[in-house]
Amino acid sequence: MIHAVILAGGWGRRFWPKSRKRLPKQLLCIGKKCSPTQDLFNIIKTQIPKERIWVVTNKIYAHSLRKQLPALPGKNFLVEPLVKNTAAAVGLASVIIKKSDPEAVTWVLSSDQMLGQKSRFLKAMKEASMKAEEADVLVTIGIRPNRAAQEFGYLKITQNAKRKMQNEKAYKVEKFIEKPTLPKAKMYVK
């Protein structure tokens, strides 16, 4: 079965001065009636039952997230015992999901992303889920950057995988680079 993990523990520094430590961008309602976290939850609950949607956050944001997502079962809010990083948050969710569903395919999603083309996003997620299940691989989804930016992570595609795999939109990824320096980011945009 498919599960979704919404990572909602980030401090939201890139959206300062609107966001603050106590009110990060994933909890802000900017130009909309709902926050990016609520928007993402509303999109994915059309595909995945709420019992298989998980939110990983920290102690500071747990209460606000519970208020913003009242339809999500309380047990599906995973509060990190220590704030570490993305890998630790994903690891926590993975351990809990594996206990109840050892064969799960899991979507790991950032709570602060703005999704413009929702139907295209859901189509990509469904295709990624099928690929992950059939090939027993990790699948990540990214967009081609239109400029170099230090505030985003980059997917480095292996040289021999620049030719496309079976699915014309799938490439083999060598590694993920978390928020590189500007010169490195410029190199990845080439």
Backbone hydrogen bonds in HBPLUS format (Angstrom, degrees):
<---DONOR---> <-ACCEPTOR-->    atom                        ^
c    i                          cat <-CA-CA->   ^        H-A-AA   ^      H-
h    n   atom  resd res      DA  || num        DHA   H-A  angle D-A-AA Bond
n    s   type  num  typ     dist DA aas  dist angle  dist       angle   num
A0105-VAL N   A0001-MET O   3.01 MM 104  6.18 161.7  2.05 146.2 151.2     1
A0003-HIS N   A0105-VAL O   2.86 MM 102  6.25 155.3  1.93 156.0 163.1     2
A0107-TRP N   A0003-HIS O   2.80 MM 104  6.17 165.8  1.82 149.5 152.1     3
A0004-ALA N   A0052-ARG O   2.91 MM  48  6.43 156.0  1.97 156.5 163.1     4
A0054-TRP N   A0004-ALA O   2.73 MM  50  6.06 161.9  1.76 161.1 167.6     5
A0005-VAL N   A0107-TRP O   2.65 MM 102  5.95 160.2  1.68 165.6 172.6     6
A0109-LEU N   A0005-VAL O   2.75 MM 104  5.99 173.3  1.76 177.0 179.4     7
A0006-ILE N   A0054-TRP O   2.70 MM  48  6.06 165.3  1.72 158.5 162.9     8
A0056-VAL N   A0006-ILE O   2.92 MM  50  6.22 160.0  1.96 153.1 159.1     9
A0007-LEU N   A0109-LEU O   2.76 MM 102  6.05 170.6  1.77 173.2 176.0    10
A0111-SER N   A0007-LEU O   2.98 MM 104  5.56 155.6  2.04 154.9 149.9    11
A0008-ALA N   A0056-VAL O   2.78 MM  48  5.79 167.8  1.79 169.2 170.6    12
A0015-PHE N   A0012-GLY O   3.41 MM   3  5.95 162.9  2.44 113.1 117.8    13
A0016-TRP N   A0013-ARG O   3.23 MM   3  5.52 159.7  2.27 118.6 117.1    14
A0018-LYS N   A0015-PHE O   3.05 MM   3  5.94 119.3  2.44 140.8 140.9    15
A0019-SER N   A0015-PHE O   3.18 MM   4  5.48 162.2  2.21 113.1 118.2    16
A0020-ARG N   A0023-LEU O   2.97 MM   3  4.90 161.5  2.00 115.2 119.9    17
A0023-LEU N   A0020-ARG O   3.00 MM   3  4.90 133.1  2.22  96.4 110.2    18
A0027-LEU N   A0024-PRO O   2.95 MM   3  5.70 162.4  1.98 124.3 130.1    19
A0028-LEU N   A0025-LYS O   3.19 MM   3  5.07 153.3  2.26 100.9 108.9    20
A0039-ASP N   A0035-SER O   2.88 MM   4  6.12 163.0  1.91 156.6 162.0    21
A0040-LEU N   A0036-PRO O   2.90 MM   4  6.04 163.1  1.93 146.1 150.4    22
A0041-PHE N   A0037-THR O   2.95 MM   4  6.13 165.8  1.97 150.0 154.1    23
A0042-ASN N   A0038-GLN O   2.89 MM   4  6.09 162.7  1.92 151.6 156.2    24
A0043-ILE N   A0039-ASP O   3.02 MM   4  6.30 143.6  2.16 144.9 154.8    25
A0043-ILE N   A0040-LEU O   3.13 MM   3  5.11 123.0  2.48  95.0 109.5    26
A0044-ILE N   A0040-LEU O   2.95 MM   4  6.23 172.4  1.95 163.3 163.4    27
A0045-LYS N   A0041-PHE O   2.91 MM   4  5.94 150.4  2.00 152.3 159.7    28
A0046-THR N   A0043-ILE O   3.25 MM   3  5.78 158.5  2.30 110.0 116.5    29
A0047-GLN N   A0044-ILE O   2.93 MM   3  5.36 157.4  1.98 112.7 120.1    30
A0048-ILE N   A0044-ILE O   2.86 MM   4  5.98 151.8  1.94 156.3 165.8    31
A0052-ARG N   A0049-PRO O   2.82 MM   3  5.61 164.0  1.84 126.2 131.8    32
A0053-ILE N   A0050-LYS O   3.18 MM   3  5.04 161.4  2.22 108.5 107.2    33
A0055-VAL N   A0076-ASN O   2.89 MM  21  6.30 163.6  1.92 164.4 168.0    34
A0078-LEU N   A0055-VAL O   2.71 MM  23  5.92 167.1  1.73 160.4 164.8    35
A0057-THR N   A0078-LEU O   2.95 MM  21  6.32 159.2  1.99 158.0 162.7    36
A0080-GLU N   A0057-THR O   2.80 MM  23  6.09 170.7  1.81 168.6 167.5    37
A0062-ALA N   A0058-ASN O   3.14 MM   4  6.11 133.9  2.37 152.7 165.6    38
A0065-LEU N   A0061-TYR O   2.93 MM   4  6.07 162.3  1.96 163.6 169.2    39
A0066-ARG N   A0062-ALA O   2.94 MM   4  6.16 155.7  2.00 150.8 157.5    40
A0067-LYS N   A0063-HIS O   3.05 MM   4  6.37 151.2  2.14 147.6 155.4    41
A0068-GLN N   A0064-SER O   2.93 MM   4  6.21 148.9  2.03 143.8 152.9    42
A0069-LEU N   A0065-LEU O   2.85 MM   4  5.95 140.3  2.00 147.6 157.7    43
A0072-LEU N   A0069-LEU O   3.13 MM   3  5.71 159.1  2.18 117.7 123.7    44
A0076-ASN N   A0073-PRO O   2.91 MM   3  5.47 156.1  1.97 117.9 125.9    45
A0077-PHE N   A0074-GLY O   3.20 MM   3  5.76 165.7  2.22 118.7 119.9    46
A0089-ALA N   A0085-ASN O   3.10 MM   4  6.40 159.8  2.15 153.8 159.7    47
A0090-VAL N   A0086-THR O   2.88 MM   4  6.12 164.7  1.91 161.1 165.0    48
A0091-GLY N   A0087-ALA O   2.85 MM   4  5.97 154.3  1.91 144.2 152.2    49
A0092-LEU N   A0088-ALA O   2.93 MM   4  6.14 157.8  1.98 148.3 153.1    50
A0093-ALA N   A0089-ALA O   3.15 MM   4  6.41 169.2  2.17 149.9 152.0    51
A0094-SER N   A0090-VAL O   2.85 MM   4  5.99 158.9  1.90 150.4 157.2    52
A0095-VAL N   A0091-GLY O   3.01 MM   4  6.19 160.6  2.05 152.9 156.4    53
A0096-ILE N   A0092-LEU O   3.28 MM   4  6.53 163.7  2.31 149.7 153.6    54
A0097-ILE N   A0093-ALA O   2.88 MM   4  6.07 165.7  1.90 157.8 162.0    55
A0098-LYS N   A0094-SER O   2.89 MM   4  5.91 163.2  1.91 148.8 154.0    56
A0099-LYS N   A0095-VAL O   3.29 MM   4  6.47 144.5  2.43 140.2 147.7    57
A0100-SER N   A0097-ILE O   3.10 MM   3  5.56 127.3  2.39 108.0 119.9    58
A0101-ASP N   A0097-ILE O   2.81 MM   4  5.84 147.2  1.91 155.3 166.3    59
A0104-ALA N   A0101-ASP O   3.04 MM   3  5.38 158.0  2.09 126.5 125.3    60
A0121-PHE N   A0117-GLN O   2.99 MM   4  6.26 156.2  2.05 153.6 161.1    61
A0122-LEU N   A0118-LYS O   2.93 MM   4  6.20 165.7  1.95 155.3 158.0    62
A0123-LYS N   A0119-SER O   3.00 MM   4  6.13 154.0  2.07 141.8 149.0    63
A0124-ALA N   A0120-ARG O   2.98 MM   4  6.19 159.9  2.02 147.3 152.5    64
A0125-MET N   A0121-PHE O   2.91 MM   4  6.21 154.5  1.98 150.4 158.1    65
A0126-LYS N   A0122-LEU O   2.94 MM   4  6.15 156.2  2.00 147.9 153.7    66
A0127-GLU N   A0123-LYS O   2.98 MM   4  6.24 162.6  2.02 151.5 156.1    67
A0128-ALA N   A0124-ALA O   2.88 MM   4  6.06 158.3  1.93 147.7 154.2    68
A0129-SER N   A0125-MET O   2.89 MM   4  6.05 152.0  1.97 143.6 151.3    69
A0130-MET N   A0126-LYS O   3.02 MM   4  6.30 158.2  2.06 149.2 154.2    70
A0131-LYS N   A0127-GLU O   3.01 MM   4  6.25 161.4  2.05 150.0 155.0    71
A0132-ALA N   A0128-ALA O   2.87 MM   4  6.04 162.2  1.90 150.9 155.9    72
A0133-GLU N   A0129-SER O   2.97 MM   4  6.13 158.5  2.02 147.9 153.5    73
A0134-GLU N   A0130-MET O   2.90 MM   4  6.03 169.5  1.91 154.3 157.4    74
A0135-ALA N   A0131-LYS O   2.99 MM   4  5.85 162.6  2.02 149.1 153.9    75
A0136-ASP N   A0132-ALA O   2.90 MM   4  5.18 119.4  2.27 128.8 139.5    76
A0137-VAL N   A0132-ALA O   3.32 MM   5  4.88 140.4  2.49 117.5 128.1    77
A0154-TYR N   A0177-ILE O   2.81 MM  23  5.05 154.9  1.87 141.2 149.4    78
A0177-ILE N   A0154-TYR O   2.75 MM  23  5.05 169.8  1.76 155.8 159.5    79
A0156-LYS N   A0175-LYS O   2.80 MM  19  5.33 175.2  1.80 172.7 172.1    80
A0174-GLU N   A0156-LYS O   2.62 MM  18  5.51 153.6  1.69 155.9 165.7    81
A0175-LYS N   A0156-LYS O   3.37 MM  19  5.33 154.1  2.44 132.1 138.6    82
A0158-THR N   A0172-LYS O   3.20 MM  14  6.20 155.8  2.26 142.2 149.4    83
A0161-ALA N   A0158-THR O   2.93 MM   3  5.09 146.8  2.04 104.7 115.5    84
A0162-LYS N   A0159-GLN O   3.24 MM   3  5.57 166.0  2.26 113.5 114.5    85
A0165-MET N   A0170-ALA O   3.04 MM   5  5.61 174.8  2.05 165.3 163.6    86
A0170-ALA N   A0167-ASN O   2.93 MM   3  5.44 174.2  1.93 128.7 129.8    87
A0185-ALA N   A0181-THR O   2.87 MM   4  6.12 159.9  1.91 155.5 162.1    88
A0186-LYS N   A0182-LEU O   2.89 MM   4  6.13 157.5  1.94 155.3 160.4    89
A0187-MET N   A0183-PRO O   3.11 MM   4  6.38 147.4  2.23 139.0 147.6    90
A0187-MET N   A0184-LYS O   3.04 MM   3  4.98 116.7  2.46  93.2 109.0    91
A0188-TYR N   A0184-LYS O   3.02 MM   4  6.38 149.2  2.11 149.8 158.0    92
A0189-VAL N   A0185-ALA O   3.09 MM   4  6.35 137.9  2.28 144.9 156.0    93
